[in-house]
């Protein structure tokens, strides 16, 4: 904690910094009007002109006025705007954020399940009251030393940043749809999995890669098993209406929090490295690779009679024919590998493209008469060059297919 002494709006004094991230800071404060202790959450405001700023403050105050009656919801008393930040004045909570707790490493499954039980209860009450949180994440969950959990930011987060936090966004929100109770359930699932595994399963080096992972990848379950894993999978179904609802999830989280689990943990069935449901891009590239392979093998037979290797006297033609056959086999294997092991497919298709280039040079440009197997060079050259261009283009494209796709947990 960091001790300070800073007064806001000539009423609220910030006393100690309790925690926070780059977007929000939680303070222990004092209400100067009566000396009561309060919790104050400081949120940075976007840069706005005066009318826009006034509209945002009005919206914040309106959202803060919505009452959700649940013990795991922090009551908001006031919203003050000063120094390019909004200060949300709440009931005092001696607690740390779940983000701070999880920063030290994975949390025990029973502890995570109990946090999930309390937050889900708060969300269910908010949804019944017609309120969508819009930004459920560890920084908005407070955990007291005795295990009591409080959810903050109801409505406030949505008013400040309608887009939400990328790594916790539901797929449908990335597609441009408004936040709903179903999208809050997804965000809770990601939050619980992040706490249990010690890292967010979708966080990548940039926002675009993060959003792609949310939409296209299945999260890995390495340390999370049993009832807790079942609930998280239910909350994180890609289709909104397929997600597990609170009435179903709450009893299961209560069971997991109480430690009622199988005596032997039921871990996800081990999968061979790299095997998973292929993404659309990997599937398309895989099919294209196999088509390339069959085209190479057909070209080898029809245009170059490559299967009669020992009928030729010239070493360059023998080497070119052998290289063409290997290129075709490599392309077929590489295309098939993309459906299971992306990196192996990328390498095999690159090898195939290189062999295709070598074959084209050996079979087309070596020799003074430019005649191969009784065929004029031009028809063979045209086909060879078309296949070569396709092979090189596919090789470049296939390296944009994600090299790692977590297997379905």
Number of C-alpha atoms within 10 A of each C-alpha: 10 9 12 14 9 12 15 15 11 10 13 23 22 21 21 18 18 21 21 21 12 8 10 17 17 26 27 25 26 21 19 14 9 8 12 12 18 22 27 32 26 21 21 17 18 13 9 12 8 9 9 12 16 13 12 19 19 14 16 23 20 14 20 22 15 16 15 22 13 17 16 22 25 25 23 23 13 14 22 18 20 12 10 13 15 22 25 24 25 21 15 17 21 14 20 19 23 25 21 17 16 17 12 9 14 18 20 14 24 20 17 22 28 22 25 25 23 23 24 24 21 24 26 23 18 22 17 12 13 13 19 23 25 29 28 30 25 25 25 20 23 28 21 14 9 8 13 16 27 23 27 26 24 27 23 24 22 19 21 19 13 14 17 21 16 18 21 28 27 32 22 18 16 16 10 9 11 13 20 18 19 23 29 25 26 26 25 26 26 29 26 27 28 24 26 27 20 16 16 17 22 22 17 14 7 9 13 10 14 18 22 15 21 23 16 14 21 21 20 17 20 11 16 24 19 17 24 27 25 16 25 27 21 19 26 26 19 19 13 18 10 12 21 21 17 18 11 11 23 22 12 19 27 20 18 23 22 13 14 13 16 9 6 7 11 13 14 16 8 8 11 10 12 20 18 19 16 20 16 12 15 25 19 15 26 29 17 20 32 23 15 27 28 16 17 26 20 16 20 23 16 11 17 21 15 24 16 12 16 11 10 13 9 11 12 16 24 21 16 26 26 18 24 30 24 20 31 28 21 25 36 27 20 30 31 23 25 32 23 21 22 26 18 18 29 28 19 25 35 23 18 32 27 17 24 28 22 19 27 22 16 20 25 20 14 16 13 6 9 14 16 17 11 9 12 12 16 12 10 19 17 11 15 23 15 10 21 23 14 15 26 17 12 20 24 13 12 26 17 11 18 15 16 14 23 17 19 15 18
